[in-house]
């Protein structure tokens, strides 16, 4: 099972930018679809962005045009560039890896993103 470690969260003013990174341990990074989810208290975890092993990308409507997901197979990392941040983007962000054959999923520990003036 792949191990995931996120970094890059923090406090930013509205309109600002943050970049989240997720490092995956182990081999065969290219057989995992990767994604970023977020969760706020009392709400279900929601998909923010996903990138398949082949590079296909999906975004939640709420972040289209502002967030960009990317993956680096050489470094076993997936990143989320977040621009034009809004207070409603405040959440704990989780990195996710889904095995493309078995469907098994792994989660990172989460990183807090707070957008506030």
C-alpha positions in Angstrom: 0.0 0.0 0.0 1.3 3.4 -0.9 2.1 5.9 1.9 1.2 9.5 1.3 2.6 12.6 3.0 1.2 16.1 2.3 2.8 19.5 2.7 2.2 23.1 1.8 -1.0 24.1 3.8 -1.3 27.3 5.8 -3.0 30.6 6.2 -3.5 32.8 3.2 -5.5 35.9 2.5 -8.4 35.9 0.0 -7.1 36.1 -3.5 -3.8 34.5 -2.6 -2.2 31.3 -3.7 -0.9 28.1 -2.1 0.7 25.0 -3.5 0.0 21.6 -1.9 2.3 18.7 -2.5 1.9 15.0 -1.8 4.8 12.6 -1.8 4.1 8.9 -2.4 6.4 6.2 -1.1 6.8 2.8 -2.7 7.0 1.6 -6.2 4.6 1.6 -9.1 3.3 5.2 -8.7 2.0 5.0 -12.3 -0.7 2.4 -11.3 -2.4 4.8 -9.0 -4.9 7.5 -9.8 -4.2 10.5 -7.6 -6.6 13.0 -6.2 -7.0 15.8 -3.7 -10.1 15.9 -1.4 -11.1 18.4 1.2 -13.3 18.3 4.3 -14.8 20.9 6.6 -16.3 20.1 10.0 -19.7 18.4 9.8 -19.5 17.9 6.0 -18.5 14.9 3.9 -15.1 14.8 2.3 -15.4 16.1 -1.3 -13.3 15.6 -4.4 -11.4 18.7 -5.4 -9.3 17.4 -8.3 -8.2 14.1 -9.7 -5.5 13.0 -12.2 -5.5 9.5 -13.7 -2.4 7.4 -14.3 -2.7 8.4 -17.9 -2.9 12.1 -17.1 -6.7 12.7 -17.5 -7.9 15.4 -15.1 -11.1 16.3 -13.4 -12.0 19.2 -11.2 -14.9 20.1 -9.0 -16.9 22.9 -10.5 -16.1 25.1 -7.6 -12.4 25.1 -8.3 -12.3 25.1 -12.1 -10.1 27.8 -13.5 -8.4 28.4 -10.1 -6.8 25.1 -9.1 -4.4 23.0 -11.1 -3.5 19.4 -10.4 -0.3 17.8 -11.7 1.8 14.7 -11.1 5.5 13.9 -11.5 6.2 10.2 -12.1 9.9 10.7 -11.7 9.5 12.1 -8.2 6.3 10.2 -7.2 4.5 13.4 -6.3 1.2 15.0 -7.0 0.6 18.7 -6.5 -2.3 21.1 -6.3 -1.7 24.7 -7.3 -4.4 26.8 -5.8 -4.9 30.4 -7.0 -7.5 33.1 -6.3 -8.3 31.4 -3.0 -11.6 32.1 -1.4 -12.7 31.8 2.3 -14.9 28.9 1.2 -11.8 27.0 0.2 -10.9 26.7 3.9 -10.7 23.0 4.7 -8.4 20.2 5.6 -7.0 18.9 2.3 -6.2 15.2 1.8 -4.1 13.5 -0.8 -5.6 10.2 -2.1 -4.2 7.4 -4.1 -6.5 4.8 -5.8 -5.0 1.6 -7.2 -6.3 1.4 -10.8 -6.7 -2.4 -10.7 -7.9 -3.2 -7.2 -9.6 0.1 -6.3 -7.9 0.1 -2.9 -7.4 3.6 -1.6 -4.8 5.3 0.6 -5.0 8.7 2.3 -2.5 11.2 3.6 -2.8 12.7 7.0 -4.3 15.9 5.8 -3.1 19.5 5.7 -5.0 22.6 6.8 -5.7 25.4 4.4 -7.2 28.5 5.9 -8.3 31.5 3.7 -8.9 34.5 5.8 -8.1 38.2 6.1 
